[in-house]
């Protein structure tokens, strides 16, 4: 199970934030802010992440929950 987006990136090809952003079609700055918990990310962004890494709905939901900064 993945703990956060950074974990997903590293365990799936050691992607940079720039590479990850390109694969899901957003800017590196936007991706960085999502990974840092400063932005939540749109539903479509999370769907692209889910499809890119073949994550289950539960894994994706847990990533979203773990990614939020309170």
C-alpha positions as CSV (number, residue, x, y, z in Angstrom):
1,X,0.0,0.0,0.0
2,X,1.2,3.5,-0.8
3,X,1.4,6.1,1.9
4,X,1.5,9.2,-0.3
5,X,2.0,10.5,-3.9
6,X,5.7,10.7,-3.5
7,X,5.8,7.0,-2.5
8,X,3.8,6.2,-5.7
9,X,6.2,8.1,-7.8
10,X,9.3,6.4,-6.4
11,X,7.9,2.9,-6.3
12,X,6.7,3.2,-10.0
13,X,9.8,4.0,-11.9
14,X,11.3,6.7,-9.7
15,X,9.6,9.5,-11.7
16,X,10.4,13.1,-11.1
17,X,7.6,15.5,-10.3
18,X,8.0,16.9,-13.8
19,X,7.7,13.5,-15.4
20,X,4.6,12.7,-13.3
21,X,3.0,16.1,-14.2
22,X,3.6,15.5,-17.9
23,X,2.1,12.0,-17.7
24,X,-1.1,13.3,-16.1
25,X,-1.3,16.5,-18.1
26,X,-0.8,19.2,-15.6
27,X,2.1,21.6,-14.8
28,X,4.9,20.6,-12.6
29,X,4.0,23.4,-10.2
30,X,0.4,22.2,-9.9
31,X,1.6,18.6,-9.3
32,X,4.1,19.7,-6.7
33,X,1.4,21.6,-4.8
34,X,-0.9,18.5,-4.9
35,X,1.9,16.3,-3.7
36,X,2.7,18.8,-0.9
37,X,-1.0,18.9,0.2
38,X,-1.3,22.6,-0.7
39,X,-3.9,21.8,-3.4
40,X,-6.4,18.9,-3.5
41,X,-6.3,18.2,-7.2
42,X,-9.3,17.7,-9.4
43,X,-11.3,14.5,-9.7
44,X,-9.9,14.1,-13.3
45,X,-6.4,14.5,-12.0
46,X,-6.8,11.8,-9.4
47,X,-8.5,9.6,-12.1
48,X,-5.5,10.0,-14.3
49,X,-3.1,9.1,-11.4
50,X,-5.3,6.0,-10.7
51,X,-5.2,4.9,-14.3
52,X,-1.5,5.6,-14.7
53,X,-0.5,3.4,-11.8
54,X,-3.4,0.9,-12.0
55,X,-4.6,1.8,-8.5
56,X,-7.8,0.6,-7.0
57,X,-10.5,3.0,-5.9
58,X,-9.6,2.3,-2.3
59,X,-5.9,3.0,-2.9
60,X,-6.7,6.2,-4.7
61,X,-9.1,7.3,-1.9
62,X,-6.4,6.6,0.8
63,X,-3.9,8.6,-1.2
64,X,-6.2,11.5,-1.3
65,X,-6.9,11.3,2.4
66,X,-3.2,10.9,3.3
67,X,-2.3,13.8,1.0
68,X,-4.5,16.4,2.7
69,X,-2.8,18.8,5.0
70,X,-5.0,20.1,7.8
